[in-house]
Amino acid sequence: MKCILVASEGAEVLFYWADPDFLASLHQRFGTHDQSGDEPPALEDSINTLFAPVIISSMTLLERLGDTYSCFSAENGKHLYVLRMFGECLYIAVNGDGSESEDDLRRKLYVLRRLTEAHFGLVTLDSHLIRKELRPVDSEQRAHVWRLFQSLLETYNQLHHEDQSFLVEAVERLIHPQLCEQCIEFLERQVVQHINSSPERAGHEVVHAFLLVHTKLLAFYSSRNASSLRPADLLTLLLIVQDLYPSNASEEQNGLQLSEDKPSPQQLHSSDSIPVKSSCPGETSQEQVADDASVPEEFYTPKASPSQQSAGSAAWSEGVDLQGEVEVNSADIQIAEDSLHTLMPSKSEATNPRRIFLDANLKEGYCPMMPHTVHCLPLWPGISLVLLTKGPSSQVALPLYQLLDGFLVVEKKLREGQEIGQPLRSYPLLLELRHRMDKFVKKLGGQEPQLQNAWLEFKNRIFSRSEALNPPEILQAFCSIRRQLCAVYRLLFLGSSGAQGLPRSMLDRAQQFTQDKLQDWRDFLLVKSKRNVTMSTYLEDFPGLVHFIYVDRTVGQMVAPSLGVAEDGASELGKGPLPAFIKEKVWSLVALARSYLQKGYTTMTLRDGDFYCTYFLWFENELGCKLEVTEVPVLSDDSAPIGTLAGDYYRKLLRYYSKSHTGEVVKCYELLTIHLGVMPTELVIQQGCDLARQLWEPTRIPLL
């Protein structure tokens, strides 16, 4: 029984999500007719009635004591409540079935906060405006916004409990260097450069393009002028893509069966598919794929197009037009096309852009919520092309953020009662803000009269020598100008024209072109995504090793053997309870390692029944030399959860550790292992060191 709620200071419900068990308990408690025969209250009213005492008491404590409770249990300890204030909004998570811990609930609240920031940007800095976005006046629009975030939360819950990459909050690469390199090449030359050089793009520029197979990253390309994409932002994008086009095993199986039974028209007529090159004329494509030196395991390779040699490969190497060489019954082609259309989402959904706000490090400065537009183009069920673009108005976001940040700094000093050592009108930072604000308002050219009037009133009150203002009036003036800046940001990037992106015709061409390129690799990619890394690769060198997770926290990428726990999924551990048992061990080990890391421990060894579990966190320089161990900060119980998507803990940890290693690049790594319990402790630790060294080698793993 689970529920998540966002409420205002006045106990107004801004957003809620609840599972069926929680809704059933609400109906049982409030849904019956009373003696007067009145209709039962609406669901939203029932939630408001249930949580109003918690919200009011929390706000009262915060107002009178400056602090409030962050967690408590109720209903004889059966229900666990976790609360967190973000700005002037109270986030509440509830669990009534004992399946989630306090850390799990707090993590969901921080993930929801990140999702609101990703969708609303700097508007989250103003409580009045964010209430309008989360709870629009129009009921249909409100239902649309709530469904969006409810769906995202459900997708996150599913991925967090099923996918190792979302468990440790790091991106997993699909390991196939040959295919990855060729995909990056055609993304650069024939997708990004082609779109950015076209006059049809209407000022929009593709800054990032990447290919996903389920939650695994196949290839990623960034344009030259693009800012690097943070791991937290990339994980957010993966979550959004999975929410738009969730993985469906039945659809994939139908697609695989279709490709075996009936060749699609693209296979018969396309000459642009990425080939499976052979080093010798006599080698088959299957032999060549399995010869990948970076991953010494046996690969599944898709069947070639219907001829003695792959049609895509022949056309690539010889430039031959194969159209008309193969005779196919037109009725069969039509059946195949109809079947593919039933498997694929409609193009209207595929080209529907979504506004997203991500971190950007530009030459002019840092902007934490730069507006981008996400175009998710499904190629086949489970495989997607994602284009991230910036519009012509994106450059306005940087000066807007710099102004907002400056005013917030001064406002924070005034709220906390810090002495600035001189009259406010002579404060250097405020004088600089005045100069930059005058330039910004002038550049708008009267397009925003409300901002212009608010700024004029602010200057008349704050910089006046005759009028002495008391602190509440000063804070009110700062709040007014901050709200107007957020309103301009909201109008520019969240208005009716905010989500416009690339023309549909360009997206359709990019989608079709990428499908043609990956046509011969489709089946291979779907199978490879389920068994990306196998334990059999490491058993000879590391006897007794059951499972491991290796994470490069500097770049936010991870490597782990696949855990197939689905009934129809293939697993090295076979079928039955064993895969689920190992999965449960892995999930509990990650939770335990985080709890010790929160207390300042970077190494942990644990004998758990028939298994021996270890956890290591360490730092290295760019040459791979291990740096000396120093104490990591000890976090309080109510601090942000350890992770990337929730609190970006590792970026802060790297910044903290780099202070004592100025002048050199510091990298952070994690390794979790599970061995058989009969293994000696010394051998387990030695294997952990050897495994980390082997995974670090560039020839073994494409992380560097």
Backbone hydrogen bonds, N-H to C=O, Kabsch-Sander energy under -0.5 kcal/mol:
donor,donor_aa,acceptor,acceptor_aa,energy
3,C,94,V,-1.9
4,I,17,W,-2.9
5,L,92,I,-3.0
6,V,15,F,-2.8
7,A,90,L,-2.5
8,S,12,E,-2.1
11,A,8,S,-1.7
14,L,6,V,-3.0
14,L,12,E,-0.6
15,F,6,V,-1.6
17,W,4,I,-2.5
19,D,2,K,-2.0
23,L,19,D,-2.2
24,A,20,P,-2.3
25,S,21,D,-2.0
26,L,22,F,-2.1
27,H,23,L,-2.3
28,Q,24,A,-2.2
29,R,25,S,-1.8
30,F,26,L,-3.3
31,G,26,L,-0.6
31,G,27,H,-1.7
34,D,38,D,-0.6
37,G,34,D,-1.6
46,S,42,A,-2.2
47,I,43,L,-2.3
48,N,44,E,-2.2
49,T,45,D,-2.4
50,L,46,S,-2.2
51,F,47,I,-2.4
52,A,48,N,-1.8
55,I,51,F,-2.6
56,I,52,A,-2.8
57,S,53,P,-2.3
58,S,54,V,-2.1
59,M,55,I,-2.5
60,T,56,I,-2.3
61,L,57,S,-2.2
62,L,58,S,-2.1
63,E,59,M,-2.2
64,R,60,T,-2.4
65,L,61,L,-2.8
66,G,61,L,-0.7
66,G,62,L,-0.9
67,D,61,L,-0.9
72,F,81,Y,-2.0
74,A,79,H,-2.4
78,K,74,A,-0.6
78,K,75,E,-1.3
79,H,74,A,-2.4
80,L,95,N,-2.9
81,Y,72,F,-3.2
82,V,93,A,-2.4
83,L,70,S,-2.3
84,R,91,Y,-2.2
86,F,84,R,-0.5
86,F,89,C,-2.7
87,G,85,M,-0.5
89,C,86,F,-1.8
90,L,7,A,-2.8
91,Y,84,R,-3.1
91,Y,89,C,-0.6
92,I,5,L,-3.0
93,A,82,V,-2.6
94,V,3,C,-2.9
95,N,80,L,-2.0
96,G,1,M,-3.2
105,L,101,S,-2.1
106,R,102,E,-2.5
107,R,103,D,-2.3
108,K,104,D,-1.8
109,L,105,L,-1.8
110,Y,106,R,-2.0
111,V,107,R,-2.3
112,L,108,K,-2.4
113,R,109,L,-2.1
114,R,110,Y,-2.3
115,L,111,V,-2.3
116,T,112,L,-2.1
117,E,113,R,-2.2
118,A,114,R,-2.5
119,H,115,L,-1.5
120,F,116,T,-2.2
121,G,117,E,-2.2
123,V,120,F,-1.6
124,T,121,G,-1.7
125,L,122,L,-1.9
126,D,123,V,-1.7
127,S,125,L,-0.5
130,I,126,D,-2.3
131,R,127,S,-1.5
132,K,128,H,-1.1
133,E,129,L,-1.7
134,L,130,I,-2.7
135,R,131,R,-2.2
142,R,138,D,-2.3
143,A,139,S,-2.5
144,H,140,E,-2.0
145,V,141,Q,-2.4
146,W,142,R,-2.7
147,R,143,A,-2.4
148,L,144,H,-1.9
149,F,145,V,-1.9
150,Q,146,W,-2.6
151,S,147,R,-2.5
152,L,148,L,-1.9
153,L,149,F,-2.3
154,E,150,Q,-2.1
155,T,151,S,-2.4
156,Y,152,L,-2.6
157,N,153,L,-2.7
158,Q,154,E,-2.1
159,L,155,T,-2.6
160,H,156,Y,-3.0
161,H,157,N,-1.3
162,E,158,Q,-1.0
163,D,159,L,-3.0
167,L,163,D,-1.4
168,V,164,Q,-2.2
169,E,165,S,-0.6
170,A,165,S,-2.4
171,V,556,G,-2.9
172,E,215,T,-0.5
173,R,171,V,-0.5
173,R,558,M,-0.7
174,L,217,L,-2.9
175,I,173,R,-0.7
176,H,174,L,-1.1
180,C,176,H,-2.7
181,E,177,P,-2.6
182,Q,178,Q,-1.8
183,C,179,L,-2.4
184,I,180,C,-2.4
185,E,181,E,-1.8
186,F,182,Q,-2.1
187,L,183,C,-2.3
188,E,184,I,-2.1
189,R,185,E,-2.5
190,Q,186,F,-1.6
191,V,187,L,-0.6
192,V,187,L,-3.2
193,Q,188,E,-2.2
195,I,191,V,-2.2
196,N,192,V,-2.9
197,S,193,Q,-1.4
198,S,195,I,-1.4
201,R,198,S,-1.1
202,A,199,P,-0.8
204,H,201,R,-1.8
205,E,390,K,-2.3
207,V,205,E,-0.6
207,V,388,L,-2.7
208,H,388,L,-1.7
209,A,221,Y,-2.6
210,F,386,V,-2.1
211,L,219,A,-2.3
212,L,384,S,-2.6
213,V,216,K,-2.7
214,H,212,L,-0.5
214,H,382,G,-3.0
216,K,213,V,-2.1
217,L,172,E,-2.6
218,L,211,L,-2.6
218,L,216,K,-0.6
219,A,211,L,-1.0
221,Y,209,A,-2.9
223,S,207,V,-2.2
226,A,223,S,-1.4
230,R,228,S,-0.6
234,L,230,R,-2.4
235,L,231,P,-2.4
236,T,232,A,-1.8
237,L,233,D,-2.2
238,L,234,L,-2.3
239,L,235,L,-2.3
240,I,236,T,-2.2
241,V,237,L,-2.6
242,Q,238,L,-2.4
243,D,239,L,-1.8
244,L,240,I,-2.3
245,Y,241,V,-2.8
252,E,248,N,-2.3
253,Q,249,A,-2.5
254,N,250,S,-2.3
255,G,251,E,-2.3
256,L,252,E,-2.8
257,Q,253,Q,-2.6
258,L,254,N,-2.3
259,S,255,G,-2.2
260,E,256,L,-1.6
261,D,257,Q,-2.3
262,K,258,L,-3.3
268,L,264,S,-1.4
269,H,265,P,-2.2
270,S,266,Q,-2.6
274,I,517,K,-3.6
277,K,275,P,-0.9
283,E,280,C,-1.4
288,Q,284,T,-1.9
289,V,285,S,-2.2
290,A,286,Q,-1.8
291,D,287,E,-0.5
291,D,288,Q,-0.7
292,D,289,V,-1.3
295,V,292,D,-0.7
297,E,295,V,-2.5
307,S,305,S,-1.9
314,A,310,S,-2.8
315,A,311,A,-2.3
316,W,312,G,-2.0
317,S,313,S,-2.2
318,E,314,A,-2.6
319,G,315,A,-1.8
322,L,320,V,-0.8
325,E,322,L,-2.3
326,V,322,L,-0.5
327,E,325,E,-0.5
328,V,326,V,-0.5
333,I,329,N,-1.7
334,Q,330,S,-2.3
335,I,331,A,-2.2
336,A,332,D,-2.4
337,E,333,I,-2.6
338,D,334,Q,-2.6
339,S,335,I,-2.3
340,L,336,A,-2.3
341,H,337,E,-2.3
342,T,338,D,-1.5
343,L,339,S,-1.2
344,M,340,L,-1.9
349,E,346,S,-0.6
350,A,346,S,-2.0
351,T,347,K,-2.1
352,N,349,E,-1.1
354,R,374,V,-1.7
356,I,372,H,-2.7
357,F,118,A,-2.3
358,L,356,I,-0.5
358,L,370,M,-2.3
360,A,367,C,-2.0
362,L,360,A,-0.7
362,L,365,G,-2.5
365,G,362,L,-0.7
367,C,360,A,-2.8
370,M,358,L,-2.9
370,M,367,C,-0.6
372,H,356,I,-3.4
373,T,389,T,-2.4
374,V,354,R,-3.1
375,H,373,T,-0.5
375,H,387,L,-2.8
376,C,374,V,-0.6
377,L,375,H,-0.7
377,L,385,L,-3.5
379,L,383,I,-2.4
380,W,383,I,-1.5
383,I,380,W,-2.4
384,S,212,L,-2.3
385,L,377,L,-2.8
386,V,210,F,-2.8
387,L,375,H,-2.7
388,L,208,H,-3.0
389,T,373,T,-2.5
389,T,387,L,-0.5
390,K,205,E,-2.3
394,S,391,G,-1.5
396,V,393,S,-1.3
397,A,394,S,-1.6
398,L,395,Q,-0.5
400,L,396,V,-1.7
401,Y,397,A,-2.5
402,Q,398,L,-2.6
403,L,399,P,-2.2
404,L,400,L,-2.5
405,D,401,Y,-3.2
406,G,402,Q,-2.0
407,F,403,L,-2.5
408,L,404,L,-2.3
409,V,405,D,-2.0
410,V,406,G,-1.9
411,E,407,F,-2.5
412,K,408,L,-2.5
413,K,409,V,-1.9
414,L,410,V,-2.1
415,R,411,E,-2.5
416,E,412,K,-2.2
417,G,414,L,-0.8
418,Q,413,K,-2.5
426,S,423,P,-1.4
427,Y,424,L,-1.5
431,L,427,Y,-2.3
432,E,428,P,-2.3
433,L,429,L,-2.4
434,R,430,L,-2.1
435,H,431,L,-1.9
436,R,432,E,-2.4
437,M,433,L,-2.6
438,D,434,R,-2.2
439,K,435,H,-1.7
440,F,436,R,-2.2
441,V,437,M,-2.7
442,K,438,D,-2.0
443,K,439,K,-2.1
444,L,440,F,-1.7
445,G,441,V,-0.9
445,G,442,K,-0.5
446,G,441,V,-0.7
447,Q,444,L,-0.9
452,Q,448,E,-2.1
453,N,449,P,-2.7
454,A,450,Q,-2.4
455,W,451,L,-2.5
456,L,452,Q,-2.0
457,E,453,N,-2.3
458,F,454,A,-2.2
459,K,455,W,-2.5
460,N,456,L,-2.1
461,R,457,E,-1.7
462,I,458,F,-3.1
463,F,459,K,-1.7
468,A,466,S,-0.6
469,L,467,E,-0.6
473,E,470,N,-0.6
474,I,470,N,-1.9
475,L,471,P,-2.6
476,Q,472,P,-2.1
477,A,473,E,-1.9
478,F,474,I,-2.1
479,C,475,L,-2.6
480,S,476,Q,-2.1
481,I,477,A,-2.0
482,R,478,F,-2.2
483,R,479,C,-2.2
484,Q,480,S,-1.9
485,L,481,I,-1.9
486,C,482,R,-2.3
487,A,483,R,-2.0
488,V,484,Q,-2.0
489,Y,485,L,-2.2
490,R,486,C,-2.6
491,L,487,A,-2.4
492,L,488,V,-2.3
493,F,489,Y,-2.3
494,L,490,R,-2.3
498,G,495,G,-1.4
500,Q,497,S,-1.0
507,L,503,P,-1.7
508,D,504,R,-2.8
509,R,505,S,-1.9
510,A,506,M,-2.2
511,Q,507,L,-2.6
512,Q,508,D,-2.6
513,F,509,R,-2.6
514,T,510,A,-2.2
515,Q,511,Q,-2.0
516,D,512,Q,-2.2
517,K,513,F,-2.0
518,L,514,T,-2.2
519,Q,515,Q,-0.6
519,Q,516,D,-0.6
521,W,518,L,-1.1
522,R,518,L,-0.8
522,R,519,Q,-0.9
525,L,521,W,-2.6
526,L,522,R,-2.0
527,V,523,D,-1.9
528,K,524,F,-3.1
529,S,525,L,-2.2
530,K,526,L,-0.5
530,K,527,V,-0.9
531,R,527,V,-1.1
537,T,534,T,-1.2
538,Y,535,M,-1.8
539,L,535,M,-1.1
542,F,538,Y,-2.2
545,L,542,F,-1.7
546,V,674,I,-3.2
547,H,674,I,-1.6
549,I,672,L,-2.3
550,Y,559,V,-2.9
551,V,670,E,-2.5
552,D,557,Q,-3.2
553,R,551,V,-0.9
553,R,668,C,-1.6
554,T,668,C,-1.0
556,G,552,D,-1.4
557,Q,552,D,-1.7
558,M,171,V,-2.4
559,V,550,Y,-2.8
562,S,533,V,-2.6
564,G,562,S,-0.6
565,V,563,L,-0.9
569,G,566,A,-0.9
574,G,571,S,-1.6
580,A,576,G,-0.6
581,F,577,P,-2.2
582,I,578,L,-2.5
583,K,579,P,-2.4
584,E,580,A,-2.1
585,K,581,F,-1.9
586,V,582,I,-2.4
587,W,583,K,-2.5
588,S,584,E,-2.2
589,L,585,K,-2.2
590,V,586,V,-2.2
591,A,587,W,-1.9
592,L,588,S,-2.3
593,A,589,L,-2.8
594,R,590,V,-2.1
595,S,591,A,-1.8
596,Y,592,L,-1.9
597,L,593,A,-2.4
598,Q,594,R,-2.3
599,K,595,S,-0.7
600,G,597,L,-1.4
601,Y,596,Y,-2.5
604,M,615,Y,-2.5
606,L,613,C,-3.0
608,D,606,L,-0.7
608,D,611,F,-2.6
609,G,607,R,-0.6
611,F,608,D,-1.8
612,Y,675,H,-2.6
613,C,606,L,-3.7
614,T,673,T,-2.1
615,Y,604,M,-2.6
616,F,671,L,-2.1
617,L,602,T,-1.9
618,W,669,Y,-1.8
620,E,667,K,-2.3
621,N,625,C,-1.9
622,E,665,V,-0.5
624,G,621,N,-1.8
627,L,619,F,-2.8
632,V,600,G,-0.6
635,L,598,Q,-2.8
639,S,636,S,-1.4
649,Y,643,G,-2.6
650,Y,643,G,-0.6
652,K,648,D,-1.3
653,L,649,Y,-2.2
654,L,650,Y,-2.5
655,R,651,R,-2.0
656,Y,652,K,-2.3
657,Y,653,L,-2.6
658,S,654,L,-2.2
659,K,655,R,-0.7
659,K,656,Y,-0.7
660,S,657,Y,-1.2
661,H,658,S,-1.3
664,E,661,H,-1.3
667,K,620,E,-3.1
669,Y,618,W,-2.4
670,E,551,V,-2.3
671,L,616,F,-2.1
672,L,549,I,-2.4
673,T,614,T,-1.9
674,I,547,H,-2.6
675,H,612,Y,-3.0
676,L,544,G,-2.0
677,G,610,D,-3.4
679,M,676,L,-1.7
684,V,680,P,-2.2
685,I,681,T,-2.3
686,Q,682,E,-2.2
687,Q,683,L,-2.7
688,G,684,V,-1.9
689,C,685,I,-2.0
690,D,686,Q,-2.5
691,L,687,Q,-2.9
692,A,688,G,-2.2
693,R,689,C,-2.1
694,Q,690,D,-2.4
695,L,691,L,-2.6
696,W,692,A,-1.6
697,E,693,R,-1.1
700,R,697,E,-1.7
701,I,697,E,-1.7
703,L,701,I,-1.8
704,L,701,I,-0.7
